[in-house]
Amino acid sequence: MADLSKVRNIGISAHIDSGKTTLSERILFYTGKIHKIVEVRSKDQSGPTMDSMDLEREKGITIQSAATYCQWKDYQINLIDTPGHVDFTVEVERSLRVLDGAVLVLCSVAGVQSQSITVDRQMRRYNVPRLAFINKADRSGANPYRVTEQLREKLHHNAVMVNIPIGLEDNFKGVIDLLKMKALYYDGDNGEFVREEEIPADMLAQAQEYRHKMVEHVADFDDAIAEKFLMEEEVTAEELIPVIRKATIEMKITPVLVGTAKQNKGVQTLLDAVTLFLPNPTEVTNEALDRDKNEEKIVLESNPAKPFVGLAFKLEDGRFGQLTYMRIYQGSLKKGDTIFNIANGKKVKVPRLVRMHASEMHDIDSTTAGDIVAMFGVDCASGDTFTDGTVNYAMTSMFVPEPVIELAVAPKEKAGQVNFSKALNRFTKEDPTLRVYRDEESGETVIKGMGELHLEIYIERIKREFNCEVTVGRPKVAFRETITKRANFNYTHKKQTGGSGQFARVAGYMEPITEPEIHDNYQFVDEIVGGVISREFIAPSDKGFQEQLKDGQLIGQPVQRVRVVLNDGATHAVDSSEMAFKLAAMAAIRECYASAAPVVLEPIMKLEVSTPEEFQGVVIGQMNQRRGVIMGTDSEAGYVTVTCEVPLQEMFGYSTDLRSATQGKGEFTMEFLKYATVPRNVQDEMVKEYQKKRAEGNK
């Protein structure tokens, strides 16, 4: 594959139920990858190509991002369909990390929703240029013009419509291409034939008005077009396209297209826009850190002749062992090559290279920079960088959010223990937001994740894929502790017995980290001067502080946002040891913890509920009962959207309550927002409960 200008690595992401998977199906159909269209909610056993997991087909949602590739005209498109559910947010992060461009799908009726905002924030984090596709223009209440306004107001995009709908709702017939000023209709059983006509007379004035707006927006980025615009001269499509392309890649413009994937209208036009406006691998800046030069930033070139650099961004356990998805950033790779995993320094031989088409594989012999491929027999973790061994580069890792909910799980039968452990091992490797740990006090295995649905899906997968029935405890919220004021410590650990004793003294203070720009949960500051504590005992002291802060003394949860400063102490020439300093540090924290005014923190979720207007009062009442703080309401087309901040602790069983209060018409999305202090009365109850449990455990 030589010509990189003909390659596009794109993703499709959006709010849940905006029609991403349906759109991906259509793209595969029009590019000749599949020969029959299957609906997402169809009873057809085969189900959509991109939702290859049975669970995805049953729930009608996408859980794992699926990767596929297709040809459109003479372009190769590597396509990744990502989940819209906030619980699978790491799947979206993972995909965006390796994409060059994206299509943000919005619903013509619902417009910009909470998850669209999250996805947009993720795209900004990785500087991914995007097009917007306003889907479902055939639905009643569809209004793409309003959605374009929302893109400007809510997401602050410079949204520019490059086509407009011909008719809406039941009358949606096609689109007007504002670049060429032609009407496009989609004929045939599946809309496979695109017919170009003159613009209908009754729409000419509107088309001219929107073309004028489009040229006005584009004129800001090009002097020649600006001059023609001011002189009211005609600007051709040939002049506009390169300028729109450049501004899109620089994320200064978001071209907006309209259509309906389900009714097969507007998809081919979207594919053309992907090839016209989204970047090829050479037009994107990809950086790595050179570990030999103090993590200096290096720009990687999509050049096959340079040393090989690739990033494993996703793992799957396939029929033939672990399947590793890799984006090649630089150099080339052949079957049988030896590559190095920078994370652990291991050498790996590449036994088999494949291109993925959802769950099918097509073998290939070699690949070059700019491509996305999968390989077998390469053992690694998600986010590992691979090179050919001549360079020591690491790609910056992905942002992984903290889990906020936990469940105690155990296999029903003793015989299932092996499969149970296998399943958890595999899932934690695949998904960095799923954590597993053993609760020392109760001896239970606890899994932590991003939400109820996230953990529910994994429990279901343990049953199905590993044939292991699981018993599940009640969901628990992942609380944290922190301190609110500075507390000094000065602790001497001394055990003098016959022979060598133990001696260590540590002094200093701990304080809360209040600076918002610091994202660390723990900082250690070494202010020891004059060697009062020998250098070799500084690290063990730090270790002791960290260990003690893993379990706070209020409710036994990890202590966050703490800075420990060590500024004095004493060493004994004979009796001091690493162990003595570690123990002294642990005891010092235990001793001063209470005087640092500790508090319990709980995860606060951003909740967005959409319901018919007549239920607004009930919904707000429910939120108030759950300690929710209403942040705003927004009503449109008979529906009201209420946004509020609510503690996760109060949200269990909410979906049932909402459904019964709104006759099943209300729906909600929820995502983690921040940790906040628990009200005093709630904290006192929690501390009592914890102490009672400990007392029982000690009996």
C-alpha positions in Angstrom: 0.0 0.0 0.0 2.0 2.9 -1.3 -0.2 6.0 -1.7 -1.0 7.3 1.8 -2.9 10.2 0.4 -5.6 7.7 -0.4 -5.9 6.3 3.1 -8.4 7.5 5.8 -8.5 6.3 9.4 -11.8 7.4 10.7 -14.1 6.6 13.6 -17.8 7.1 14.0 -18.9 8.3 17.4 -22.0 9.8 19.0 -24.6 9.8 21.7 -26.3 6.5 22.3 -29.1 5.7 19.8 -28.0 8.4 17.2 -27.7 5.6 14.6 -23.9 5.1 14.5 -24.0 1.3 13.9 -26.8 1.7 11.3 -24.6 4.2 9.5 -21.5 1.9 9.7 -23.7 -0.9 8.2 -24.7 1.4 5.3 -21.1 2.4 4.7 -20.1 -1.2 4.4 -23.0 -1.9 2.1 -22.2 1.0 -0.3 -18.4 0.1 -0.3 -19.3 -3.4 -1.4 -18.1 -5.0 1.9 -21.4 -6.6 2.6 -24.1 -7.5 0.2 -27.2 -7.3 2.4 -28.3 -4.7 4.9 -29.2 -5.9 8.4 -31.0 -3.6 10.8 -29.6 -3.1 14.3 -32.9 -4.2 16.0 -33.8 -6.8 13.4 -34.8 -10.3 14.4 -32.4 -11.6 11.8 -30.0 -14.0 13.6 -27.0 -12.6 11.8 -27.4 -9.1 13.3 -25.3 -6.1 12.2 -21.8 -6.8 10.9 -20.2 -4.3 13.3 -22.0 -5.6 16.4 -20.5 -9.1 16.3 -21.1 -9.9 20.0 -24.4 -11.6 20.8 -24.9 -9.3 23.7 -24.6 -6.3 21.4 -27.3 -7.7 19.2 -29.6 -8.4 22.1 -29.3 -5.1 23.7 -29.1 -3.2 20.4 -26.1 -1.3 21.6 -22.4 -1.3 20.7 -20.0 -2.4 23.5 -16.7 -2.9 21.8 -15.4 -0.7 19.1 -15.2 -2.8 16.0 -12.6 -2.3 13.3 -13.1 -2.8 9.6 -11.7 -1.5 6.3 -13.3 -0.7 3.0 -12.7 0.9 -0.4 -14.6 3.9 -1.5 -13.8 4.9 -5.1 -10.0 4.7 -5.0 -9.7 5.4 -1.3 -9.0 2.9 1.5 -11.0 3.7 4.6 -10.1 2.1 8.0 -13.3 2.4 10.0 -13.8 2.1 13.7 -17.4 2.0 15.1 -17.3 3.1 18.7 -19.9 2.7 21.6 -22.1 5.6 22.6 -22.7 4.4 26.1 -20.7 6.4 28.7 -19.9 3.2 30.6 -17.7 2.2 27.6 -16.0 5.5 27.4 -12.5 3.9 27.3 -13.5 2.2 24.0 -14.1 5.6 22.6 -10.8 7.0 24.1 -8.9 4.1 22.6 -10.3 4.6 19.2 -9.8 8.3 19.0 -6.2 7.9 20.2 -5.4 6.2 16.9 -7.7 7.9 14.4 -6.9 10.7 12.1 -10.5 11.9 11.7 -14.0 11.3 12.9 -17.6 11.5 12.0 -19.7 12.9 14.8 -23.3 11.6 14.4 -26.2 13.6 15.8 -29.9 12.9 15.8 -32.0 15.4 13.8 -34.6 15.3 16.6 -32.6 15.1 19.8 -29.7 17.2 18.6 -26.6 17.6 20.8 -27.0 15.4 23.9 -24.9 14.8 27.0 -22.8 12.0 25.4 -22.2 14.1 22.2 -20.6 16.6 24.5 -18.4 13.9 26.2 -17.3 12.5 22.8 -16.6 16.0 21.5 -14.4 16.6 24.6 -12.5 13.4 23.9 -12.0 14.4 20.2 -10.6 17.7 21.4 -8.2 15.9 23.8 -6.7 14.0 20.9 -7.1 16.8 18.3 -9.2 14.8 16.0 -10.7 16.8 13.1 -14.4 15.9 12.4 -17.4 16.1 10.2 -20.9 16.2 11.6 -23.6 14.0 10.1 -27.1 14.9 11.2 -28.9 11.6 10.9 -32.6 10.6 11.1 -33.8 13.5 8.9 -36.9 11.4 8.1 -38.1 11.3 11.8 -41.0 13.4 12.9 -39.7 16.6 14.6 -36.4 16.5 12.6 -34.7 19.9 12.3 -31.1 19.8 11.1 -30.9 23.6 11.1 -31.6 23.7 14.8 -29.0 20.9 15.4 -26.4 22.9 13.5 -27.1 25.9 15.8 -26.7 23.6 18.8 -23.3 22.5 17.4 -22.3 26.2 17.5 -23.8 27.1 20.9 -23.3 23.9 22.9 -20.1 22.5 21.4 -18.6 25.8 20.1 -17.9 24.4 16.6 -17.7 26.6 13.6 -20.4 24.4 12.0 -20.9 25.0 8.3 -23.6 23.2 6.3 -22.2 21.8 3.1 -25.5 20.2 2.1 -29.2 20.9 3.1 -32.2 18.6 3.1 -34.8 18.5 0.4 -38.0 18.2 2.5 -38.0 16.8 6.1 -39.7 14.1 8.1 -41.9 12.0 5.8 -41.1 14.3 2.9 -37.3 13.9 3.1 -36.2 13.1 -0.5 -32.5 13.9 -0.7 -30.0 16.7 -0.2 -28.8 19.8 -2.0 -25.0 19.8 -2.5 -24.1 23.4 -1.8 -20.6 23.1 -3.3 -21.8 22.1 -6.7 -25.3 23.5 -6.3 -27.0 20.3 -7.5 -29.9 18.2 -6.0 -29.0 14.6 -5.1 -31.5 11.8 -4.9 -30.9 8.2 -3.8 -32.7 5.7 -6.0 -33.0 1.9 -6.0 -34.2 -0.5 -3.3 -31.3 0.5 -1.0 -30.6 4.0 -2.3 -27.5 2.7 -4.1 -27.9 4.9 -7.2 -27.2 8.6 -6.7 -29.0 10.7 -9.1 -27.9 14.3 -9.7 -30.6 16.8 -10.8 -31.1 20.6 -11.0 -32.3 22.2 -7.7 -36.1 22.2 -7.4 -37.4 25.7 -8.2 -39.1 26.1 -4.8 -35.8 25.5 -3.0 -33.5 27.6 -5.1 -33.7 30.7 -2.9 -33.0 28.7 0.3 -30.1 26.9 -1.4 -28.6 30.2 -2.5 -29.0 31.6 1.0 -27.2 28.7 2.6 -24.5 28.6 0.0 -23.9 32.3 0.7 -23.6 31.5 4.4 -21.1 28.7 3.6 -18.9 30.9 1.4 -19.0 33.6 4.1 -17.7 31.1 6.7 -15.0 29.8 4.4 -13.9 33.3 3.4 -12.4 33.8 6.9 -9.7 31.3 6.0 -8.7 32.4 2.5 -8.0 35.8 1.1 -8.9 35.0 -2.5 -12.3 33.7 -1.6 -12.8 36.6 0.8 -12.2 39.0 -2.1 -14.6 37.2 -4.4 -17.2 37.1 -1.6 -17.0 40.9 -1.1 -17.1 41.5 -4.8 -20.1 39.2 -5.0 -18.4 37.0 -7.6 -19.1 33.3 -8.1 -16.8 31.0 -6.1 -16.4 27.5 -7.6 -16.5 24.1 -5.7 -12.8 23.6 -6.9 -11.8 26.8 -5.0 -13.8 26.0 -1.9 -12.9 22.3 -1.3 -9.1 22.7 -0.5 -9.9 25.6 1.8 -12.6 23.7 3.7 -10.3 20.7 3.9 -7.4 22.7 5.4 -9.7 24.5 7.9 -11.3 21.1 8.9 -7.9 19.5 9.5 -6.9 22.5 11.6 -10.2 22.0 13.5 -11.4 25.5 12.6 -14.4 24.3 10.7 -16.8 21.4 11.1 -18.6 20.6 7.8 -22.2 19.5 8.4 -24.0 16.9 6.3 -27.6 15.7 6.5 -29.2 12.4 5.8 -30.9 9.3 7.1 -28.8 6.1 7.3 -31.9 3.9 7.9 -33.7 5.2 4.8 -30.4 5.0 2.8 -30.2 8.6 1.9 -27.0 10.8 2.2 -24.5 8.1 3.1 -22.5 8.1 -0.2 -22.4 11.9 0.0 -20.9 11.5 3.5 -18.3 9.1 2.2 -17.3 11.6 -0.4 -17.0 14.3 2.3 -14.7 11.9 4.3 -12.4 11.6 1.4 -12.6 15.3 0.5 -12.2 16.9 4.0 -10.7 14.5 6.5 -6.9 14.1 6.8 -4.8 11.3 5.5 -2.1 9.8 7.8 0.6 12.2 6.5 -1.4 15.3 7.4 -1.7 14.6 11.1 1.0 15.3 13.7 1.7 12.2 15.7 4.2 12.5 18.6 6.2 10.1 20.7 8.5 10.5 23.6 12.1 9.6 23.2 13.0 7.7 26.3 16.8 7.9 25.6 16.6 11.7 25.6 14.6 12.4 28.8 11.2 11.9 27.2 11.8 14.6 24.6 8.9 14.9 22.1 9.6 13.4 18.7 7.3 13.9 15.6 6.7 10.5 13.9 6.7 10.5 10.1 4.3 8.3 8.1 7.4 7.1 6.2 7.9 3.4 5.4 11.7 3.8 5.4 12.0 5.1 9.0 12.3 2.8 12.1 9.1 1.0 12.9 6.8 2.4 15.6 3.3 1.1 16.4 0.8 1.4 19.2 -1.3 -1.6 20.5 -4.6 0.2 21.2 -7.0 -2.7 21.7 -6.9 -6.3 22.7 -9.4 -9.1 22.0 -9.4 -12.7 22.9 -10.2 -14.5 19.6 -10.6 -18.1 18.7 -6.8 -18.3 18.0 -5.6 -16.5 21.1 -5.0 -12.8 21.8 -5.7 -10.5 18.9 -3.9 -7.2 19.1 -5.1 -4.2 17.2 -2.2 -2.0 16.2 -1.9 1.4 14.5 1.4 1.7 12.6 2.8 5.3 12.9 6.1 5.0 11.3 8.1 2.4 9.2 6.8 -0.9 8.0 6.1 -4.3 9.3 6.2 -7.8 7.7 4.9 -11.2 8.8 7.8 -12.9 10.7 9.5 -9.6 11.8 10.7 -9.3 15.3 9.5 -6.3 17.2 10.2 -4.9 20.8 7.6 -4.0 23.4 8.9 -0.8 25.0 6.8 -1.3 28.1 8.6 -4.5 29.2 11.5 -4.7 26.9 10.4 -8.1 25.5 11.1 -9.3 21.9 8.2 -10.6 20.0 8.0 -12.3 16.6 4.9 -11.4 14.5 3.5 -14.8 13.4 0.4 -13.5 11.6 -0.9 -10.2 10.3 -4.5 -9.6 9.4 -6.9 -6.9 8.4 -10.0 -7.0 10.4 -13.5 -6.8 9.0 -15.6 -6.8 12.3 -15.2 -10.4 13.4 -13.7 -11.8 10.1 -10.0 -11.7 9.3 -8.2 -11.2 6.0 -4.5 -12.3 6.1 -1.9 -9.9 4.7 1.9 -10.2 4.4 3.0 -6.7 5.2 1.8 -3.2 6.2 3.2 0.3 6.4 2.9 3.5 8.3 -0.6 5.0 8.5 -2.4 1.6 8.5 -4.5 -0.1 11.2 -4.0 -3.9 11.4 -4.3 -6.7 13.9 -1.9 -9.4 14.8 -1.9 -12.8 16.6 0.5 -14.2 19.1 1.7 -10.8 20.4 1.2 -10.7 24.1 1.0 -7.2 25.5 -1.3 -4.8 27.3 -3.6 -2.1 25.9 -1.6 1.1 25.2 1.9 -0.6 24.7 4.3 0.9 22.2 6.2 -1.4 19.8 9.4 -0.5 17.8 11.9 -2.4 15.7 14.5 -2.1 18.5 16.6 0.7 16.9 14.7 3.5 18.7 13.3 3.8 22.3 10.1 5.7 21.7 6.9 5.6 23.8 3.6 6.8 22.5 1.8 8.9 25.1 -0.6 6.7 26.9 -4.4 7.1 26.8 -6.4 8.9 29.5 -8.1 6.3 31.7 -10.8 7.5 34.0 -11.1 6.3 37.6 -13.8 3.6 38.3 -16.7 4.8 40.4 -18.7 1.7 41.3 -17.8 -1.8 42.7 -19.4 -5.2 43.0 -18.4 -8.3 45.0 -18.4 -11.3 42.6 -17.8 -15.0 43.1 -18.3 -18.1 41.0 -21.4 -20.1 42.0 -19.6 -23.4 42.0 -16.1 -24.2 43.2 -15.4 -25.9 39.9 -15.9 -22.6 38.0 -13.0 -20.9 39.9 -10.5 -21.5 37.1 -12.7 -20.0 34.4 -13.7 -17.2 36.6 -10.1 -16.2 37.2 -9.3 -16.6 33.4 -12.2 -14.3 32.6 -11.2 -11.6 35.0 -7.6 -11.8 33.8 -8.6 -11.4 30.2 -11.1 -8.6 30.8 -8.7 -6.4 32.9 -6.1 -6.7 30.2 -8.7 -5.7 27.5 -10.2 -2.9 29.5 -8.1 -0.5 31.6 -11.3 0.9 33.3 -12.2 -2.5 34.8 -10.2 -3.2 38.0 -10.2 -6.3 40.1 -8.9 -6.6 43.7 -9.4 -8.8 46.7 -10.9 -7.3 49.8 -8.6 -8.4 52.6 -11.2 -8.0 55.3 -14.0 -10.0 53.7 -11.9 -12.2 51.4 -14.2 -11.3 48.5 -13.2 -10.6 44.9 -14.3 -7.1 44.0 -14.7 -5.7 40.5 -14.7 -1.9 39.9 -16.0 -0.1 36.8 -17.6 2.9 35.2 -21.2 2.2 35.9 -23.9 -0.4 36.5 -24.2 -1.3 32.8 -20.4 -1.6 32.4 -20.2 -4.3 35.2 -23.5 -6.0 34.2 -22.1 -6.6 30.7 -18.9 -8.1 32.1 -20.8 -10.4 34.4 -22.9 -11.5 31.5 -19.8 -12.1 29.4 -18.3 -14.3 32.2 -21.4 -16.4 32.0 -21.5 -16.7 28.2 -17.9 -16.7 27.1 -16.4 -18.7 30.0 -19.5 -20.8 30.9 -19.3 -19.7 34.6 -22.3 -18.7 36.6 -21.6 -15.8 39.0 -23.1 -14.7 42.2 -23.1 -10.9 42.6 -23.2 -8.8 45.7 -25.0 -5.4 45.9 -23.3 -2.6 43.9 -21.2 -0.3 46.1 -19.9 3.2 45.4 -16.2 3.8 45.3 -15.8 6.3 48.0 -12.5 8.2 48.8 -11.1 10.1 51.7 -9.1 13.3 51.8 -7.8 15.8 54.3 -8.8 19.5 54.6 -6.0 21.0 56.6 -2.3 20.8 57.3 -1.2 18.5 60.1 2.4 18.1 61.4 4.0 14.9 62.3 7.1 13.9 64.3 7.4 10.2 65.0 10.2 8.1 66.4 10.1 4.4 65.8 12.4 2.7 68.4 12.9 -1.0 69.3 16.0 -1.6 71.3 16.5 -5.2 72.1 19.7 -7.3 72.5 21.7 -7.2 69.3 20.7 -4.8 66.5 17.5 -2.8 67.2 15.3 -0.6 65.0 15.5 3.1 64.9 14.0 5.8 62.6 12.6 9.3 63.2 10.6 11.1 60.5 9.2 14.7 60.8 7.3 17.0 58.5 3.7 17.7 57.6 0.9 16.6 55.3 -1.5 19.0 53.6 -4.3 18.8 51.0 -3.4 19.4 47.3 -5.6 22.3 46.4 -4.1 23.5 43.1 -6.6 22.5 40.4 -3.8 22.2 37.8 -2.2 19.3 39.7 -3.9 16.1 38.8 -1.9 13.8 41.1 -3.6 12.2 44.1 -0.4 11.9 46.0 2.8 14.0 46.1 5.9 13.5 48.1 8.3 16.4 48.8 11.8 15.7 50.0 13.1 18.7 52.0 15.8 16.8 54.0 19.0 18.9 54.3 22.3 18.1 55.9 21.8 14.4 55.7 19.7 14.1 58.9 18.1 11.1 57.2 20.4 9.0 55.0 19.6 9.2 51.3 18.9 5.4 51.2 16.0 5.8 53.7 14.1 8.6 51.8 12.4 6.2 49.3 11.3 3.7 52.0 9.8 6.6 53.9 7.9 7.7 50.8 6.7 4.0 50.4 5.5 4.0 54.0 3.5 7.2 53.5 1.9 5.8 50.3 1.0 2.5 51.9 -0.7 4.1 54.9 -2.7 6.4 52.6 -4.1 3.4 50.7 -6.6 3.0 53.6 -8.0 6.0 55.3 -9.1 5.8 59.0 -12.6 7.1 58.5 -14.1 4.4 56.3 -11.0 2.5 55.1 -11.0 4.0 51.6 -8.0 5.4 49.6 -6.9 8.9 50.7 -6.6 11.3 47.7 -5.1 14.7 47.0 -2.5 14.6 49.7 1.0 16.1 49.7 3.5 14.8 52.3 6.5 16.9 53.1 9.5 15.3 54.9 11.7 17.9 56.3 13.4 16.5 59.4 14.3 13.2 61.1 17.2 11.2 62.5 19.2 8.1 61.5 21.0 5.7 63.8 24.4 4.5 62.5 23.6 0.9 63.4 19.9 0.4 64.2 18.3 2.3 61.2 17.0 0.2 58.3 14.7 0.6 55.3 12.0 -1.3 57.2 12.3 0.9 60.3 11.8 4.0 58.2 8.8 2.5 56.3 7.2 1.6 59.7 7.9 5.1 61.1 6.3 6.8 58.1 3.2 4.6 58.3 2.8 5.3 62.1 3.5 9.1 61.5 0.5 9.3 59.1 -1.7 7.2 61.4 -0.9 9.6 64.3 -1.5 12.9 62.6 -4.4 11.8 60.3 -7.2 12.9 62.7 -5.8 16.4 63.2 -5.8 16.9 59.4 -9.6 17.1 59.5 -10.3 14.2 57.2 -13.6 14.0 55.1 -15.2 11.3 53.0 -15.6 12.0 49.2 -18.2 10.5 47.0 -18.5 10.4 43.2 -20.9 13.0 41.8 -22.5 12.1 38.5 -23.8 14.4 35.8 -27.3 13.2 35.1 -29.3 14.3 32.1 -33.0 13.2 31.9 -35.2 13.7 28.9 -38.9 13.3 29.4 -42.3 14.7 28.0 -43.1 18.1 29.6 -46.0 16.8 31.6 -43.7 14.7 33.8 -41.2 17.6 34.5 -42.4 18.1 38.1 -42.2 14.4 39.0 -38.7 14.1 37.6 -37.4 17.1 39.4 -39.1 15.8 42.6 -37.3 12.5 42.2 -33.9 14.3 41.7 -34.4 16.4 44.9 -35.2 13.2 46.9 -31.8 11.8 45.7 -29.8 14.8 46.9 -29.6 16.1 43.3 -28.7 19.7 42.5 -30.6 20.9 39.4 -28.2 22.7 37.0 -30.6 23.6 34.2 -33.7 22.7 32.2 -34.1 23.0 28.5 -37.4 22.3 26.7 -37.9 21.6 23.0 -40.7 20.0 20.9 -42.8 18.9 23.9 -39.8 17.3 25.6 -37.8 18.7 28.5 -34.2 17.9 29.4 -33.2 18.4 33.0 -29.5 18.4 33.8 -28.4 17.9 37.4 -25.5 16.8 39.6 -26.3 13.9 41.8 -24.4 11.5 44.1 -23.9 8.1 42.6 -24.8 6.6 46.0 -28.4 7.7 45.5 -28.7 6.5 41.9 -29.2 2.7 42.3 -32.6 1.6 41.0 -33.2 5.0 39.4 -34.0 3.6 35.9 -37.0 1.6 37.3 -38.3 4.7 39.3 -37.9 6.9 36.2 -39.8 4.5 33.9 -42.7 4.1 36.3 -43.0 7.9 36.9 -43.0 8.7 33.2 -45.0 5.8 31.8 -41.8 4.4 30.3 -41.2 7.6 28.2 -38.3 9.1 30.2 -34.7 8.3 29.5 -31.5 9.3 31.1 -27.7 9.3 30.7 -25.2 9.6 33.5 -21.5 10.2 33.6 -18.9 10.7 36.3 -18.2 14.4 36.9 -16.1 14.8 40.1 -15.5 13.7 43.7 -17.2 15.9 46.3 -17.4 15.9 50.1 -20.2 13.8 51.7 -22.6 15.8 53.9 -21.6 15.7 57.6 -24.6 13.6 58.8 -24.1 11.0 56.0 -20.4 10.9 56.9 -21.0 10.3 60.6 -23.3 7.4 59.7 -20.7 5.9 57.4 -17.9 6.1 60.0 -20.2 4.4 62.6 -21.0 1.6 60.2 -17.3 1.1 59.3 -16.2 1.0 62.9 -19.0 -1.5 63.8 -17.9 -3.7 60.9 -14.3 -3.6 62.0 -15.2 -4.5 65.6 -17.2 -7.5 64.3 -14.3 -8.5 62.1 -11.8 -8.4 65.0 -14.0 -10.7 67.3 
